Amino acid sequence: MDAAYVFAVRFRLDPDAATLDPDRFEATMELPASEPGADGWLFFRDRLWRGKIGDEPTFLDLASDRLGVEVTRASFRELRTDEAYLDALRAEIAADLGRFNADSVDEVLHKYLGSSVHVRGD
């Protein structure tokens, strides 16, 4: 199983001993998705809403910590996954729909990820 949350990020470098031009850069950041049911697997529920970052200031802090630079902007692009991970995610969601205040797995996926799930073949 393989999956990652993909974000576009803008970050700034501000070195003490030099100047940069430009000092802002854009890149793609991938955060590995925890295995469904494992610690951290609810990242999508806790951080995303309808395919967008739910609490941007908190997420910018998280991204800055992960990258070691000041992230000034971020946007969610997709959950990039394989079929095995998506099947396991669907099963874990279905086991406790009440946790998501939803009537179906598809509703949960749309509520948090929008239409931003990209399944890659093997």
Biopython code that builds the backbone (N, CA, C, O; Angstrom):
import numpy as np
from Bio.PDB.StructureBuilder import StructureBuilder

atoms = [
    (1, "MET", "N", (0.852, -1.185, 0.000)),
    (1, "MET", "CA", (0.000, 0.000, 0.000)),
    (1, "MET", "C", (0.890, 1.238, 0.000)),
    (1, "MET", "O", (1.919, 1.294, 0.673)),
    (2, "ASP", "N", (0.463, 2.215, -0.768)),
    (2, "ASP", "CA", (1.245, 3.436, -0.875)),
    (2, "ASP", "C", (0.298, 4.618, -1.059)),
    (2, "ASP", "O", (-0.608, 4.575, -1.892)),
    (3, "ALA", "N", (0.516, 5.676, -0.273)),
    (3, "ALA", "CA", (-0.305, 6.882, -0.417)),
    (3, "ALA", "C", (0.427, 8.072, 0.178)),
    (3, "ALA", "O", (1.230, 7.940, 1.102)),
    (4, "ALA", "N", (0.124, 9.241, -0.381)),
    (4, "ALA", "CA", (0.707, 10.482, 0.132)),
    (4, "ALA", "C", (-0.264, 11.622, -0.107)),
    (4, "ALA", "O", (-0.990, 11.646, -1.101)),
    (5, "TYR", "N", (-0.265, 12.566, 0.824)),
    (5, "TYR", "CA", (-0.999, 13.810, 0.650)),
    (5, "TYR", "C", (-0.062, 14.773, -0.073)),
    (5, "TYR", "O", (1.084, 14.962, 0.337)),
    (6, "VAL", "N", (-0.552, 15.375, -1.143)),
    (6, "VAL", "CA", (0.283, 16.239, -1.972)),
    (6, "VAL", "C", (-0.205, 17.682, -1.832)),
    (6, "VAL", "O", (-1.398, 17.964, -1.949)),
    (7, "PHE", "N", (0.730, 18.575, -1.582)),
    (7, "PHE", "CA", (0.436, 19.991, -1.395)),
    (7, "PHE", "C", (1.357, 20.834, -2.270)),
    (7, "PHE", "O", (2.506, 20.465, -2.509)),
    (8, "ALA", "N", (0.851, 21.952, -2.738)),
    (8, "ALA", "CA", (1.697, 22.984, -3.335)),
    (8, "ALA", "C", (2.055, 23.926, -2.192)),
    (8, "ALA", "O", (1.179, 24.366, -1.447)),
    (9, "VAL", "N", (3.327, 24.230, -2.055)),
    (9, "VAL", "CA", (3.756, 25.117, -0.968)),
    (9, "VAL", "C", (4.623, 26.239, -1.520)),
    (9, "VAL", "O", (5.355, 26.072, -2.496)),
    (10, "ARG", "N", (4.517, 27.362, -0.875)),
    (10, "ARG", "CA", (5.407, 28.488, -1.141)),
    (10, "ARG", "C", (6.176, 28.722, 0.150)),
    (10, "ARG", "O", (5.596, 28.774, 1.234)),
    (11, "PHE", "N", (7.482, 28.860, 0.017)),
    (11, "PHE", "CA", (8.284, 29.074, 1.215)),
    (11, "PHE", "C", (9.296, 30.177, 0.968)),
    (11, "PHE", "O", (9.591, 30.549, -0.168)),
    (12, "ARG", "N", (9.809, 30.679, 2.059)),
    (12, "ARG", "CA", (10.748, 31.790, 2.007)),
    (12, "ARG", "C", (12.041, 31.381, 2.697)),
    (12, "ARG", "O", (12.027, 30.718, 3.734)),
    (13, "LEU", "N", (13.150, 31.785, 2.107)),
    (13, "LEU", "CA", (14.449, 31.586, 2.726)),
    (13, "LEU", "C", (14.976, 32.948, 3.143)),
    (13, "LEU", "O", (14.908, 33.916, 2.385)),
    (14, "ASP", "N", (15.495, 33.008, 4.346)),
    (14, "ASP", "CA", (16.013, 34.263, 4.883)),
    (14, "ASP", "C", (17.328, 33.973, 5.612)),
    (14, "ASP", "O", (17.391, 34.020, 6.841)),
    (15, "PRO", "N", (18.374, 33.672, 4.839)),
    (15, "PRO", "CA", (19.645, 33.321, 5.483)),
    (15, "PRO", "C", (20.289, 34.536, 6.154)),
    (15, "PRO", "O", (20.119, 35.674, 5.716)),
    (16, "ASP", "N", (21.032, 34.260, 7.231)),
    (16, "ASP", "CA", (21.688, 35.336, 7.968)),
    (16, "ASP", "C", (22.906, 35.898, 7.226)),
    (16, "ASP", "O", (23.162, 37.101, 7.281)),
    (17, "ALA", "N", (23.646, 35.047, 6.544)),
    (17, "ALA", "CA", (24.938, 35.459, 5.982)),
    (17, "ALA", "C", (24.895, 35.757, 4.488)),
    (17, "ALA", "O", (25.941, 35.893, 3.855)),
    (18, "ALA", "N", (23.695, 35.860, 3.919)),
    (18, "ALA", "CA", (23.600, 36.109, 2.474)),
    (18, "ALA", "C", (22.241, 36.690, 2.141)),
    (18, "ALA", "O", (21.331, 36.683, 2.971)),
    (19, "THR", "N", (22.109, 37.187, 0.938)),
    (19, "THR", "CA", (20.803, 37.600, 0.440)),
    (19, "THR", "C", (20.466, 36.738, -0.771)),
    (19, "THR", "O", (21.347, 36.265, -1.488)),
    (20, "LEU", "N", (19.192, 36.554, -0.973)),
    (20, "LEU", "CA", (18.713, 35.740, -2.085)),
    (20, "LEU", "C", (17.756, 36.551, -2.930)),
    (20, "LEU", "O", (16.994, 37.373, -2.421)),
    (21, "ASP", "N", (17.805, 36.311, -4.221)),
    (21, "ASP", "CA", (16.847, 36.917, -5.134)),
    (21, "ASP", "C", (16.523, 35.893, -6.209)),
    (21, "ASP", "O", (17.374, 35.649, -7.065)),
    (22, "PRO", "N", (15.386, 35.300, -6.217)),
    (22, "PRO", "CA", (14.263, 35.567, -5.319)),
    (22, "PRO", "C", (14.483, 34.899, -3.963)),
    (22, "PRO", "O", (15.335, 34.021, -3.824)),
    (23, "ASP", "N", (13.725, 35.314, -2.991)),
    (23, "ASP", "CA", (13.800, 34.695, -1.666)),
    (23, "ASP", "C", (12.588, 33.814, -1.377)),
    (23, "ASP", "O", (12.480, 33.223, -0.303)),
    (24, "ARG", "N", (11.670, 33.733, -2.358)),
    (24, "ARG", "CA", (10.476, 32.885, -2.230)),
    (24, "ARG", "C", (10.478, 31.856, -3.353)),
    (24, "ARG", "O", (10.839, 32.139, -4.495)),
    (25, "PHE", "N", (10.058, 30.654, -2.980)),
    (25, "PHE", "CA", (10.080, 29.545, -3.922)),
    (25, "PHE", "C", (8.786, 28.755, -3.803)),
    (25, "PHE", "O", (8.124, 28.777, -2.765)),
    (26, "GLU", "N", (8.437, 28.058, -4.876)),
    (26, "GLU", "CA", (7.270, 27.180, -4.862)),
    (26, "GLU", "C", (7.723, 25.769, -5.155)),
    (26, "GLU", "O", (8.623, 25.541, -5.963)),
    (27, "ALA", "N", (7.087, 24.827, -4.487)),
    (27, "ALA", "CA", (7.448, 23.420, -4.659)),
    (27, "ALA", "C", (6.242, 22.541, -4.336)),
    (27, "ALA", "O", (5.225, 23.012, -3.828)),
    (28, "THR", "N", (6.381, 21.272, -4.638)),
    (28, "THR", "CA", (5.378, 20.282, -4.276)),
    (28, "THR", "C", (5.889, 19.523, -3.065)),
    (28, "THR", "O", (7.025, 19.050, -3.050)),
    (29, "MET", "N", (5.048, 19.412, -2.053)),
    (29, "MET", "CA", (5.391, 18.689, -0.837)),
    (29, "MET", "C", (4.472, 17.481, -0.725)),
    (29, "MET", "O", (3.255, 17.604, -0.858)),
    (30, "GLU", "N", (5.058, 16.318, -0.481)),
    (30, "GLU", "CA", (4.288, 15.105, -0.258)),
    (30, "GLU", "C", (4.487, 14.657, 1.177)),
    (30, "GLU", "O", (5.617, 14.534, 1.649)),
    (31, "LEU", "N", (3.384, 14.416, 1.864)),
    (31, "LEU", "CA", (3.427, 13.865, 3.210)),
    (31, "LEU", "C", (2.896, 12.437, 3.138)),
    (31, "LEU", "O", (1.764, 12.225, 2.705)),
    (32, "PRO", "N", (3.689, 11.462, 3.552)),
    (32, "PRO", "CA", (3.204, 10.077, 3.507)),
    (32, "PRO", "C", (1.919, 9.933, 4.318)),
    (32, "PRO", "O", (1.800, 10.478, 5.416)),
    (33, "ALA", "N", (0.974, 9.203, 3.772)),
    (33, "ALA", "CA", (-0.288, 8.936, 4.471)),
    (33, "ALA", "C", (-0.117, 7.705, 5.347)),
    (33, "ALA", "O", (0.389, 6.677, 4.895)),
    (34, "SER", "N", (-0.536, 7.813, 6.592)),
    (34, "SER", "CA", (-0.467, 6.671, 7.501)),
    (34, "SER", "C", (-1.406, 5.577, 7.029)),
    (34, "SER", "O", (-2.440, 5.844, 6.416)),
    (35, "GLU", "N", (-1.034, 4.351, 7.321)),
    (35, "GLU", "CA", (-1.871, 3.220, 6.971)),
    (35, "GLU", "C", (-3.225, 3.349, 7.674)),
    (35, "GLU", "O", (-3.266, 3.679, 8.859)),
    (36, "PRO", "N", (-4.330, 3.097, 6.970)),
    (36, "PRO", "CA", (-5.646, 3.209, 7.594)),
    (36, "PRO", "C", (-5.736, 2.397, 8.886)),
    (36, "PRO", "O", (-5.391, 1.216, 8.928)),
    (37, "GLY", "N", (-6.205, 3.061, 9.929)),
    (37, "GLY", "CA", (-6.322, 2.441, 11.235)),
    (37, "GLY", "C", (-5.112, 2.666, 12.122)),
    (37, "GLY", "O", (-5.204, 2.504, 13.339)),
    (38, "ALA", "N", (-3.978, 3.036, 11.538)),
    (38, "ALA", "CA", (-2.755, 3.288, 12.310)),
    (38, "ALA", "C", (-2.768, 4.710, 12.857)),
    (38, "ALA", "O", (-3.575, 5.538, 12.434)),
    (39, "ASP", "N", (-1.887, 4.983, 13.783)),
    (39, "ASP", "CA", (-1.756, 6.314, 14.349)),
    (39, "ASP", "C", (-1.536, 7.332, 13.220)),
    (39, "ASP", "O", (-0.661, 7.134, 12.377)),
    (40, "GLY", "N", (-2.309, 8.401, 13.198)),
    (40, "GLY", "CA", (-2.170, 9.446, 12.191)),
    (40, "GLY", "C", (-3.006, 9.260, 10.936)),
    (40, "GLY", "O", (-2.972, 10.108, 10.045)),
    (41, "TRP", "N", (-3.761, 8.162, 10.847)),
    (41, "TRP", "CA", (-4.509, 7.904, 9.621)),
    (41, "TRP", "C", (-5.639, 8.902, 9.387)),
    (41, "TRP", "O", (-6.118, 9.032, 8.260)),
    (42, "LEU", "N", (-6.071, 9.607, 10.427)),
    (42, "LEU", "CA", (-7.167, 10.572, 10.289)),
    (42, "LEU", "C", (-6.676, 11.957, 9.877)),
    (42, "LEU", "O", (-7.391, 12.942, 10.060)),
    (43, "PHE", "N", (-5.480, 12.044, 9.332)),
    (43, "PHE", "CA", (-4.927, 13.315, 8.873)),
    (43, "PHE", "C", (-5.919, 14.056, 7.971)),
    (43, "PHE", "O", (-6.130, 15.258, 8.130)),
    (44, "PHE", "N", (-6.526, 13.333, 7.025)),
    (44, "PHE", "CA", (-7.464, 13.969, 6.101)),
    (44, "PHE", "C", (-8.642, 14.586, 6.847)),
    (44, "PHE", "O", (-9.092, 15.677, 6.497)),
    (45, "ARG", "N", (-9.144, 13.903, 7.868)),
    (45, "ARG", "CA", (-10.279, 14.414, 8.633)),
    (45, "ARG", "C", (-9.879, 15.618, 9.476)),
    (45, "ARG", "O", (-10.651, 16.566, 9.622)),
    (46, "ASP", "N", (-8.696, 15.580, 10.018)),
    (46, "ASP", "CA", (-8.248, 16.619, 10.933)),
    (46, "ASP", "C", (-7.678, 17.845, 10.237)),
    (46, "ASP", "O", (-7.617, 18.916, 10.842)),
    (47, "ARG", "N", (-7.260, 17.720, 8.987)),
    (47, "ARG", "CA", (-6.573, 18.824, 8.301)),
    (47, "ARG", "C", (-7.270, 19.355, 7.050)),
    (47, "ARG", "O", (-6.982, 20.468, 6.610)),
    (48, "LEU", "N", (-8.187, 18.568, 6.468)),
    (48, "LEU", "CA", (-8.762, 18.952, 5.178)),
    (48, "LEU", "C", (-10.278, 19.098, 5.279)),
    (48, "LEU", "O", (-10.924, 18.497, 6.138)),
    (49, "TRP", "N", (-10.830, 19.914, 4.374)),
    (49, "TRP", "CA", (-12.279, 20.088, 4.295)),
    (49, "TRP", "C", (-12.627, 20.417, 2.853)),
    (49, "TRP", "O", (-12.235, 21.458, 2.326)),
    (50, "ARG", "N", (-13.365, 19.517, 2.226)),
    (50, "ARG", "CA", (-13.803, 19.687, 0.838)),
    (50, "ARG", "C", (-12.641, 19.965, -0.117)),
    (50, "ARG", "O", (-12.745, 20.777, -1.037)),
    (51, "GLY", "N", (-11.536, 19.266, 0.130)),
    (51, "GLY", "CA", (-10.379, 19.384, -0.758)),
    (51, "GLY", "C", (-9.534, 20.614, -0.521)),
    (51, "GLY", "O", (-8.714, 20.971, -1.366)),
    (52, "LYS", "N", (-9.717, 21.270, 0.612)),
    (52, "LYS", "CA", (-8.914, 22.445, 0.957)),
    (52, "LYS", "C", (-8.370, 22.265, 2.368)),
    (52, "LYS", "O", (-8.900, 21.476, 3.150)),
    (53, "ILE", "N", (-7.322, 22.992, 2.683)),
    (53, "ILE", "CA", (-6.775, 22.949, 4.032)),
    (53, "ILE", "C", (-7.758, 23.629, 4.964)),
    (53, "ILE", "O", (-8.183, 24.757, 4.715)),
    (54, "GLY", "N", (-8.118, 22.942, 6.040)),
    (54, "GLY", "CA", (-9.136, 23.451, 6.953)),
    (54, "GLY", "C", (-8.673, 24.579, 7.858)),
    (54, "GLY", "O", (-9.421, 25.532, 8.076)),
    (55, "ASP", "N", (-7.482, 24.500, 8.382)),
    (55, "ASP", "CA", (-6.933, 25.511, 9.295)),
    (55, "ASP", "C", (-5.549, 25.875, 8.776)),
    (55, "ASP", "O", (-4.546, 25.296, 9.192)),
    (56, "GLU", "N", (-5.507, 26.838, 7.867)),
    (56, "GLU", "CA", (-4.255, 27.138, 7.170)),
    (56, "GLU", "C", (-3.124, 27.575, 8.096)),
    (56, "GLU", "O", (-2.005, 27.095, 7.920)),
    (57, "PRO", "N", (-3.348, 28.461, 9.079)),
    (57, "PRO", "CA", (-2.222, 28.854, 9.938)),
    (57, "PRO", "C", (-1.572, 27.663, 10.659)),
    (57, "PRO", "O", (-0.347, 27.589, 10.755)),
    (58, "THR", "N", (-2.383, 26.747, 11.158)),
    (58, "THR", "CA", (-1.837, 25.573, 11.835)),
    (58, "THR", "C", (-1.101, 24.675, 10.849)),
    (58, "THR", "O", (-0.045, 24.127, 11.165)),
    (59, "PHE", "N", (-1.665, 24.528, 9.648)),
    (59, "PHE", "CA", (-0.999, 23.704, 8.643)),
    (59, "PHE", "C", (0.319, 24.338, 8.204)),
    (59, "PHE", "O", (1.297, 23.621, 7.995)),
    (60, "LEU", "N", (0.369, 25.655, 8.058)),
    (60, "LEU", "CA", (1.617, 26.317, 7.680)),
    (60, "LEU", "C", (2.705, 26.046, 8.714)),
    (60, "LEU", "O", (3.868, 25.856, 8.358)),
    (61, "ASP", "N", (2.331, 26.028, 9.992)),
    (61, "ASP", "CA", (3.289, 25.689, 11.047)),
    (61, "ASP", "C", (3.776, 24.248, 10.886)),
    (61, "ASP", "O", (4.973, 23.979, 10.986)),
    (62, "LEU", "N", (2.847, 23.324, 10.638)),
    (62, "LEU", "CA", (3.209, 21.931, 10.446)),
    (62, "LEU", "C", (4.146, 21.778, 9.254)),
    (62, "LEU", "O", (5.165, 21.095, 9.353)),
    (63, "ALA", "N", (3.813, 22.408, 8.127)),
    (63, "ALA", "CA", (4.642, 22.314, 6.930)),
    (63, "ALA", "C", (6.009, 22.946, 7.158)),
    (63, "ALA", "O", (7.021, 22.411, 6.705)),
    (64, "SER", "N", (6.048, 24.062, 7.845)),
    (64, "SER", "CA", (7.322, 24.721, 8.145)),
    (64, "SER", "C", (8.209, 23.811, 8.983)),
    (64, "SER", "O", (9.410, 23.706, 8.736)),
    (65, "ASP", "N", (7.615, 23.155, 9.973)),
    (65, "ASP", "CA", (8.376, 22.222, 10.805)),
    (65, "ASP", "C", (8.907, 21.058, 9.983)),
    (65, "ASP", "O", (10.062, 20.661, 10.143)),
    (66, "ARG", "N", (8.077, 20.508, 9.107)),
    (66, "ARG", "CA", (8.496, 19.358, 8.300)),
    (66, "ARG", "C", (9.601, 19.726, 7.315)),
    (66, "ARG", "O", (10.511, 18.932, 7.076)),
    (67, "LEU", "N", (9.525, 20.942, 6.737)),
    (67, "LEU", "CA", (10.487, 21.341, 5.706)),
    (67, "LEU", "C", (11.696, 22.088, 6.255)),
    (67, "LEU", "O", (12.729, 22.172, 5.592)),
    (68, "GLY", "N", (11.572, 22.623, 7.443)),
    (68, "GLY", "CA", (12.684, 23.364, 8.016)),
    (68, "GLY", "C", (12.873, 24.754, 7.427)),
    (68, "GLY", "O", (13.950, 25.341, 7.542)),
    (69, "VAL", "N", (11.828, 25.281, 6.795)),
    (69, "VAL", "CA", (11.821, 26.637, 6.237)),
    (69, "VAL", "C", (10.473, 27.267, 6.547)),
    (69, "VAL", "O", (9.528, 26.570, 6.919)),
    (70, "GLU", "N", (10.382, 28.573, 6.397)),
    (70, "GLU", "CA", (9.107, 29.244, 6.638)),
    (70, "GLU", "C", (8.183, 29.068, 5.432)),
    (70, "GLU", "O", (8.428, 29.626, 4.362)),
    (71, "VAL", "N", (7.124, 28.288, 5.619)),
    (71, "VAL", "CA", (6.126, 28.097, 4.565)),
    (71, "VAL", "C", (5.111, 29.219, 4.702)),
    (71, "VAL", "O", (4.513, 29.404, 5.763)),
    (72, "THR", "N", (4.918, 29.976, 3.606)),
    (72, "THR", "CA", (4.035, 31.138, 3.641)),
    (72, "THR", "C", (2.673, 30.883, 3.003)),
    (72, "THR", "O", (1.718, 31.623, 3.237)),
    (73, "ARG", "N", (2.598, 29.830, 2.198)),
    (73, "ARG", "CA", (1.317, 29.489, 1.575)),
    (73, "ARG", "C", (1.320, 28.004, 1.246)),
    (73, "ARG", "O", (2.352, 27.428, 0.903)),
    (74, "ALA", "N", (0.149, 27.400, 1.355)),
    (74, "ALA", "CA", (0.017, 25.986, 1.009)),
    (74, "ALA", "C", (-1.382, 25.727, 0.499)),
    (74, "ALA", "O", (-2.344, 26.357, 0.940)),
    (75, "SER", "N", (-1.491, 24.801, -0.429)),
    (75, "SER", "CA", (-2.810, 24.368, -0.886)),
    (75, "SER", "C", (-2.759, 22.865, -1.154)),
    (75, "SER", "O", (-1.768, 22.329, -1.649)),
    (76, "PHE", "N", (-3.854, 22.213, -0.810)),
    (76, "PHE", "CA", (-3.958, 20.775, -1.014)),
    (76, "PHE", "C", (-4.177, 20.495, -2.486)),
    (76, "PHE", "O", (-4.978, 21.161, -3.142)),
    (77, "ARG", "N", (-3.465, 19.507, -3.004)),
    (77, "ARG", "CA", (-3.622, 19.116, -4.399)),
    (77, "ARG", "C", (-4.369, 17.792, -4.542)),
    (77, "ARG", "O", (-5.325, 17.690, -5.311)),
    (78, "GLU", "N", (-3.915, 16.751, -3.773)),
    (78, "GLU", "CA", (-4.551, 15.448, -3.933)),
    (78, "GLU", "C", (-4.056, 14.463, -2.892)),
    (78, "GLU", "O", (-2.999, 14.633, -2.284)),
    (79, "LEU", "N", (-4.855, 13.434, -2.712)),
    (79, "LEU", "CA", (-4.393, 12.230, -2.050)),
    (79, "LEU", "C", (-3.973, 11.316, -3.193)),
    (79, "LEU", "O", (-4.813, 10.836, -3.953)),
    (80, "ARG", "N", (-2.682, 11.081, -3.309)),
    (80, "ARG", "CA", (-2.148, 10.211, -4.362)),
    (80, "ARG", "C", (-2.002, 8.826, -3.746)),
    (80, "ARG", "O", (-1.303, 8.658, -2.747)),
    (81, "THR", "N", (-2.657, 7.841, -4.335)),
    (81, "THR", "CA", (-2.733, 6.532, -3.696)),
    (81, "THR", "C", (-2.763, 5.404, -4.710)),
    (81, "THR", "O", (-2.901, 5.628, -5.912)),
    (82, "ASP", "N", (-2.631, 4.199, -4.205)),
    (82, "ASP", "CA", (-2.858, 3.024, -5.036)),
    (82, "ASP", "C", (-4.187, 2.381, -4.612)),
    (82, "ASP", "O", (-4.775, 2.757, -3.597)),
    (83, "GLU", "N", (-4.644, 1.414, -5.399)),
    (83, "GLU", "CA", (-5.944, 0.776, -5.128)),
    (83, "GLU", "C", (-5.981, 0.109, -3.751)),
    (83, "GLU", "O", (-6.991, 0.185, -3.051)),
    (84, "ALA", "N", (-4.888, -0.540, -3.365)),
    (84, "ALA", "CA", (-4.859, -1.253, -2.079)),
    (84, "ALA", "C", (-5.057, -0.279, -0.914)),
    (84, "ALA", "O", (-5.809, -0.571, 0.017)),
    (85, "TYR", "N", (-4.390, 0.866, -0.963)),
    (85, "TYR", "CA", (-4.545, 1.842, 0.113)),
    (85, "TYR", "C", (-5.967, 2.390, 0.130)),
    (85, "TYR", "O", (-6.581, 2.495, 1.191)),
    (86, "LEU", "N", (-6.490, 2.739, -1.039)),
    (86, "LEU", "CA", (-7.843, 3.288, -1.100)),
    (86, "LEU", "C", (-8.869, 2.281, -0.590)),
    (86, "LEU", "O", (-9.806, 2.659, 0.114)),
    (87, "ASP", "N", (-8.707, 1.013, -0.933)),
    (87, "ASP", "CA", (-9.615, -0.025, -0.426)),
    (87, "ASP", "C", (-9.538, -0.116, 1.095)),
    (87, "ASP", "O", (-10.566, -0.212, 1.765)),
    (88, "ALA", "N", (-8.327, -0.088, 1.641)),
    (88, "ALA", "CA", (-8.152, -0.157, 3.093)),
    (88, "ALA", "C", (-8.725, 1.086, 3.770)),
    (88, "ALA", "O", (-9.320, 0.989, 4.843)),
    (89, "LEU", "N", (-8.550, 2.250, 3.149)),
    (89, "LEU", "CA", (-9.101, 3.493, 3.687)),
    (89, "LEU", "C", (-10.625, 3.426, 3.710)),
    (89, "LEU", "O", (-11.252, 3.780, 4.709)),
    (90, "ARG", "N", (-11.211, 2.976, 2.621)),
    (90, "ARG", "CA", (-12.665, 2.851, 2.549)),
    (90, "ARG", "C", (-13.189, 1.894, 3.627)),
    (90, "ARG", "O", (-14.202, 2.172, 4.269)),
    (91, "ALA", "N", (-12.503, 0.784, 3.818)),
    (91, "ALA", "CA", (-12.938, -0.203, 4.817)),
    (91, "ALA", "C", (-12.846, 0.389, 6.228)),
    (91, "ALA", "O", (-13.744, 0.180, 7.044)),
    (92, "GLU", "N", (-11.785, 1.113, 6.514)),
    (92, "GLU", "CA", (-11.616, 1.700, 7.846)),
    (92, "GLU", "C", (-12.671, 2.776, 8.100)),
    (92, "GLU", "O", (-13.193, 2.879, 9.210)),
    (93, "ILE", "N", (-12.982, 3.562, 7.101)),
    (93, "ILE", "CA", (-14.029, 4.582, 7.231)),
    (93, "ILE", "C", (-15.385, 3.904, 7.453)),
    (93, "ILE", "O", (-16.150, 4.306, 8.329)),
    (94, "ALA", "N", (-15.674, 2.877, 6.656)),
    (94, "ALA", "CA", (-16.961, 2.175, 6.744)),
    (94, "ALA", "C", (-17.166, 1.549, 8.116)),
    (94, "ALA", "O", (-18.302, 1.415, 8.570)),
    (95, "ALA", "N", (-16.086, 1.166, 8.778)),
    (95, "ALA", "CA", (-16.183, 0.517, 10.088)),
    (95, "ALA", "C", (-16.730, 1.454, 11.164)),
    (95, "ALA", "O", (-17.208, 1.000, 12.203)),
    (96, "ASP", "N", (-16.659, 2.771, 10.911)),
    (96, "ASP", "CA", (-17.136, 3.729, 11.920)),
    (96, "ASP", "C", (-17.587, 5.036, 11.255)),
    (96, "ASP", "O", (-16.982, 6.087, 11.465)),
    (97, "LEU", "N", (-18.639, 4.959, 10.464)),
    (97, "LEU", "CA", (-19.139, 6.152, 9.761)),
    (97, "LEU", "C", (-19.551, 7.257, 10.718)),
    (97, "LEU", "O", (-19.443, 8.436, 10.382)),
    (98, "GLY", "N", (-20.020, 6.894, 11.902)),
    (98, "GLY", "CA", (-20.439, 7.890, 12.879)),
    (98, "GLY", "C", (-19.326, 8.851, 13.261)),
    (98, "GLY", "O", (-19.590, 10.007, 13.592)),
    (99, "ARG", "N", (-18.090, 8.384, 13.218)),
    (99, "ARG", "CA", (-16.930, 9.222, 13.520)),
    (99, "ARG", "C", (-16.841, 10.409, 12.553)),
    (99, "ARG", "O", (-16.258, 11.444, 12.874)),
    (100, "PHE", "N", (-17.424, 10.241, 11.373)),
    (100, "PHE", "CA", (-17.337, 11.252, 10.330)),
    (100, "PHE", "C", (-18.642, 11.999, 10.114)),
    (100, "PHE", "O", (-18.716, 12.884, 9.261)),
    (101, "ASN", "N", (-19.675, 11.652, 10.883)),
    (101, "ASN", "CA", (-20.976, 12.284, 10.739)),
    (101, "ASN", "C", (-21.440, 12.221, 9.278)),
    (101, "ASN", "O", (-21.796, 13.233, 8.674)),
    (102, "ALA", "N", (-21.424, 10.997, 8.735)),
    (102, "ALA", "CA", (-21.772, 10.810, 7.325)),
    (102, "ALA", "C", (-22.566, 9.514, 7.170)),
    (102, "ALA", "O", (-22.561, 8.656, 8.052)),
    (103, "ASP", "N", (-23.249, 9.392, 6.031)),
    (103, "ASP", "CA", (-24.059, 8.210, 5.754)),
    (103, "ASP", "C", (-23.375, 7.194, 4.853)),
    (103, "ASP", "O", (-23.840, 6.061, 4.734)),
    (104, "SER", "N", (-22.265, 7.590, 4.209)),
    (104, "SER", "CA", (-21.579, 6.664, 3.318)),
    (104, "SER", "C", (-20.093, 7.004, 3.241)),
    (104, "SER", "O", (-19.669, 8.110, 3.575)),
    (105, "VAL", "N", (-19.327, 6.034, 2.797)),
    (105, "VAL", "CA", (-17.887, 6.245, 2.617)),
    (105, "VAL", "C", (-17.645, 7.309, 1.563)),
    (105, "VAL", "O", (-16.780, 8.167, 1.743)),
    (106, "ASP", "N", (-18.390, 7.273, 0.466)),
    (106, "ASP", "CA", (-18.220, 8.285, -0.581)),
    (106, "ASP", "C", (-18.480, 9.689, -0.047)),
    (106, "ASP", "O", (-17.793, 10.638, -0.426)),
    (107, "GLU", "N", (-19.468, 9.821, 0.831)),
    (107, "GLU", "CA", (-19.750, 11.124, 1.431)),
    (107, "GLU", "C", (-18.558, 11.603, 2.259)),
    (107, "GLU", "O", (-18.202, 12.780, 2.216)),
    (108, "VAL", "N", (-17.945, 10.695, 3.007)),
    (108, "VAL", "CA", (-16.779, 11.046, 3.815)),
    (108, "VAL", "C", (-15.633, 11.503, 2.916)),
    (108, "VAL", "O", (-15.034, 12.553, 3.150)),
    (109, "LEU", "N", (-15.337, 10.724, 1.903)),
    (109, "LEU", "CA", (-14.229, 11.077, 1.015)),
    (109, "LEU", "C", (-14.457, 12.429, 0.349)),
    (109, "LEU", "O", (-13.537, 13.240, 0.238)),
    (110, "HIS", "N", (-15.687, 12.664, -0.093)),
    (110, "HIS", "CA", (-15.980, 13.956, -0.725)),
    (110, "HIS", "C", (-15.942, 15.095, 0.289)),
    (110, "HIS", "O", (-15.463, 16.187, -0.017)),
    (111, "LYS", "N", (-16.442, 14.843, 1.482)),
    (111, "LYS", "CA", (-16.489, 15.881, 2.518)),
    (111, "LYS", "C", (-15.091, 16.397, 2.845)),
    (111, "LYS", "O", (-14.900, 17.599, 3.030)),
    (112, "TYR", "N", (-14.127, 15.505, 2.916)),
    (112, "TYR", "CA", (-12.788, 15.922, 3.331)),
    (112, "TYR", "C", (-11.804, 16.099, 2.169)),
    (112, "TYR", "O", (-10.950, 16.984, 2.214)),
    (113, "LEU", "N", (-11.916, 15.279, 1.150)),
    (113, "LEU", "CA", (-10.944, 15.320, 0.059)),
    (113, "LEU", "C", (-11.476, 15.958, -1.218)),
    (113, "LEU", "O", (-10.727, 16.134, -2.178)),
    (114, "GLY", "N", (-12.754, 16.304, -1.238)),
    (114, "GLY", "CA", (-13.335, 16.850, -2.459)),
    (114, "GLY", "C", (-13.249, 15.800, -3.552)),
    (114, "GLY", "O", (-13.582, 14.635, -3.330)),
    (115, "SER", "N", (-12.810, 16.202, -4.710)),
    (115, "SER", "CA", (-12.622, 15.247, -5.814)),
    (115, "SER", "C", (-11.138, 15.011, -6.045)),
    (115, "SER", "O", (-10.720, 14.649, -7.145)),
    (116, "SER", "N", (-10.347, 15.219, -5.001)),
    (116, "SER", "CA", (-8.893, 15.193, -5.145)),
    (116, "SER", "C", (-8.254, 13.887, -4.679)),
    (116, "SER", "O", (-7.322, 13.892, -3.876)),
    (117, "VAL", "N", (-8.767, 12.772, -5.192)),
    (117, "VAL", "CA", (-8.151, 11.475, -4.939)),
    (117, "VAL", "C", (-7.641, 10.972, -6.279)),
    (117, "VAL", "O", (-8.408, 10.815, -7.230)),
    (118, "HIS", "N", (-6.344, 10.722, -6.344)),
    (118, "HIS", "CA", (-5.723, 10.265, -7.582)),
    (118, "HIS", "C", (-5.185, 8.860, -7.350)),
    (118, "HIS", "O", (-4.223, 8.668, -6.607)),
    (119, "VAL", "N", (-5.817, 7.875, -7.994)),
    (119, "VAL", "CA", (-5.413, 6.479, -7.851)),
    (119, "VAL", "C", (-4.459, 6.149, -8.997)),
    (119, "VAL", "O", (-4.776, 6.327, -10.173)),
    (120, "ARG", "N", (-3.291, 5.666, -8.616)),
    (120, "ARG", "CA", (-2.285, 5.274, -9.599)),
    (120, "ARG", "C", (-2.285, 3.774, -9.753)),
    (120, "ARG", "O", (-2.464, 3.039, -8.782)),
    (121, "GLY", "N", (-2.086, 3.323, -10.964)),
    (121, "GLY", "CA", (-1.970, 1.884, -11.221)),
    (121, "GLY", "C", (-0.588, 1.391, -10.837)),
    (121, "GLY", "O", (0.324, 2.180, -10.588)),
    (122, "ASP", "N", (-0.447, 0.075, -10.792)),
    (122, "ASP", "CA", (0.847, -0.506, -10.412)),
    (122, "ASP", "C", (1.873, -0.384, -11.504)),
    (122, "ASP", "O", (3.009, -0.826, -11.335)),
]
sb = StructureBuilder()
sb.init_structure("model")
sb.init_model(0)
sb.init_chain("A")
sb.init_seg("    ")
for serial, (resi, resn, name, xyz) in enumerate(atoms, 1):
    if name == "N":
        sb.init_residue(resn, " ", resi, " ")
    sb.init_atom(name, np.array(xyz, "f"), 0.0, 1.0, " ", f" {name:<3s}", serial, name[0])
structure = sb.get_structure()
